[in-house]
Amino acid sequence: MSEGSDTGGGSAATVIRIPRLAFLGVFILFMCVFFMFVGWPIGLWWLLLIPVAVTVWVLRTQTTVSADGLDLRTVFGSRHLDWSQLKGVRIPKRGYVRADLIDGSEVKLPAVSYDRVRDLAVASHGRIPDPYAVPPVAKSGTAAETADVKTVDADSQATTGDEVPTESGKSEAGDGKADSADTVGKDRAE
């Protein structure tokens, strides 16, 4: 996915495109349209333009991430965003990721969907934080913190079932019946 500049020198840029698997969808669309076209070629010739338009969209739509900023390219235009213009990114429920700009406006990042945000974060070299990154856990080995974790685990296990923990650490059934082994042990002790 990395490409150099047209002059052969300079820094490498990462290009985020529509996945090439989309051409499979274009082929299926073409086959559907082709069968209708065969039925009435004079009247439905224009249906063949639909797969061509989708192919152009797949080939042209991309976001290029470089040291200079973001180059956004759609079917009908392109735009360059410097890193200084970028305030942050927003991940909507549907559609492409959006860049929030310093002037308060918002711009779609073509071909950068929810599953490609990590690629965008890696290509930006830290300018865009990775929202999936797990923050490092501070290592502290105190016995009190370890005991608290064990207590929480024991409490969460006790509240999930019908068993109620006793002070001895054994669990009894919550329905009031004693285990047969405990009953036999009590009879022998008496």
C-alpha positions in Angstrom: 0.0 0.0 0.0 2.9 2.3 0.2 3.9 4.3 -2.8 6.7 6.8 -3.5 6.3 10.2 -5.1 6.1 10.6 -8.9 9.7 12.0 -9.0 11.1 8.9 -7.4 12.4 10.6 -4.3 10.7 12.0 -1.2 8.8 10.3 1.6 6.6 7.3 1.1 2.8 7.8 1.3 0.2 5.2 2.4 -2.8 5.0 0.1 -6.1 3.7 1.6 -8.4 2.5 -1.2 -11.7 0.7 -1.6 -10.8 -3.0 -1.2 -10.2 -4.7 -4.5 -12.7 -7.4 -3.5 -15.3 -4.8 -4.6 -14.6 -5.8 -8.2 -16.4 -9.1 -7.5 -19.5 -7.0 -6.7 -19.0 -5.1 -9.9 -18.8 -8.3 -11.9 -22.0 -9.6 -10.3 -23.7 -6.3 -11.0 -22.5 -6.5 -14.6 -23.9 -10.0 -15.0 -27.3 -8.9 -13.6 -27.5 -5.9 -15.9 -26.2 -7.9 -18.9 -29.1 -10.3 -18.8 -31.6 -7.5 -18.8 -29.6 -5.8 -21.6 -29.8 -9.0 -23.7 -33.6 -9.0 -23.4 -34.0 -5.5 -25.0 -30.6 -4.1 -26.2 -32.0 -1.0 -27.9 -33.9 0.2 -24.8 -31.6 -1.0 -22.0 -28.1 -0.2 -23.3 -27.7 2.5 -20.7 -27.8 -0.2 -17.9 -24.3 -1.2 -18.9 -23.1 2.3 -17.7 -23.9 1.4 -14.1 -21.1 -1.2 -13.7 -18.7 1.1 -15.5 -19.6 4.0 -13.1 -19.1 1.7 -10.1 -15.7 0.6 -11.4 -14.6 4.2 -11.8 -15.8 4.8 -8.2 -13.8 1.8 -6.9 -10.7 2.9 -8.8 -10.7 6.6 -8.0 -11.9 6.8 -4.4 -8.9 6.9 -2.0 -7.2 8.7 0.9 -3.5 9.2 0.8 -1.7 9.7 4.1 1.8 11.4 3.8 4.1 13.6 5.8 2.5 16.6 4.2 -1.1 15.7 5.2 -4.1 14.0 3.8 -4.9 13.9 0.1 -8.6 13.0 -0.4 -9.7 11.9 -3.8 -13.3 11.1 -4.9 -14.9 10.4 -8.3 -15.5 14.1 -9.1 -12.7 15.9 -7.2 -9.8 16.0 -4.8 -8.7 18.0 -1.8 -5.5 18.3 0.3 -5.6 18.7 4.1 -2.4 19.8 5.9 -1.9 18.3 9.4 -2.2 21.7 10.8 -5.8 22.0 9.6 -6.8 18.7 11.3 -8.3 18.9 14.8 -9.3 15.2 15.1 -11.4 12.4 13.5 -14.9 11.2 14.2 -16.0 7.7 13.6 -19.7 7.6 12.7 -22.0 4.6 12.9 -22.2 4.3 9.1 -20.2 5.6 6.3 -16.7 7.0 6.1 -14.6 8.4 8.9 -14.8 12.2 9.1 -12.0 14.6 9.8 -12.9 17.5 12.1 -11.1 20.6 11.0 -9.9 23.6 13.0 -12.4 26.0 11.3 -15.3 23.8 12.6 -16.1 22.1 9.4 -16.1 18.4 8.7 -14.7 16.4 5.8 -15.3 12.8 4.8 -12.2 10.7 4.4 -12.9 8.6 1.3 -12.3 4.8 1.6 -11.5 5.1 5.3 -14.3 3.1 7.0 -14.4 1.8 10.6 -12.2 -1.1 9.8 -9.5 1.0 8.2 -9.1 3.5 11.1 -6.1 1.5 12.4 -4.4 1.8 9.0 -5.0 5.6 9.1 -3.5 5.9 12.6 -0.4 3.9 11.7 0.1 5.8 8.5 -0.2 9.2 10.3 2.8 8.3 12.6 1.0 9.4 15.8 -0.8 12.5 14.4 -4.0 10.6 14.6 -4.3 8.4 17.8 -5.2 4.7 17.4 -8.6 4.3 19.1 -8.1 0.6 19.3 -4.8 0.8 21.3 -5.0 -0.7 24.7 -3.4 1.6 27.3 -0.5 0.1 29.1 -1.3 -1.3 32.5 0.8 -0.1 35.4 2.5 -3.0 37.0 2.3 -3.0 40.7 2.5 -6.2 42.7 1.1 -5.2 46.1 -0.7 -7.9 47.9 -3.7 -5.7 48.7 -4.5 -5.1 45.0 -4.1 -8.8 44.2 -6.4 -9.7 47.1 -9.0 -7.1 45.9 -9.0 -8.7 42.5 -9.5 -12.2 44.0 -12.4 -10.9 46.2 -14.1 -9.3 43.2 -13.7 -12.5 41.2 -15.1 -14.5 44.1 -18.0 -12.1 44.5 -18.8 -12.1 40.8 -18.8 -15.9 40.8 -21.1 -16.1 43.9 -23.7 -13.8 42.5 -24.0 -15.5 39.1 -25.4 -18.9 40.3 -27.8 -20.2 42.9 -24.9 -21.0 45.3 -24.2 -18.7 48.3 -20.7 -18.6 49.7 -20.3 -19.4 53.4 -17.6 -18.2 55.7 -15.6 -21.4 55.4 -15.3 -20.8 51.6 -17.5 -23.7 50.6 -20.8 -22.9 48.9 -24.2 -24.1 49.8 -27.2 -24.4 47.6 -29.5 -21.4 47.8 -32.7 -23.6 47.9 -32.2 -24.5 51.6 -31.3 -28.2 51.0 -28.0 -29.5 52.3 -25.6 -31.7 50.3 -25.9 -35.4 51.0 -22.2 -35.6 52.0 -22.7 -32.9 54.6 -25.7 -34.7 56.0 -23.9 -38.0 56.3 -20.9 -36.2 58.0 -23.2 -34.6 60.6 -24.9 -37.9 61.4 -21.6 -39.7 62.0 -20.3 -36.8 64.2 -23.4 -37.1 66.5 
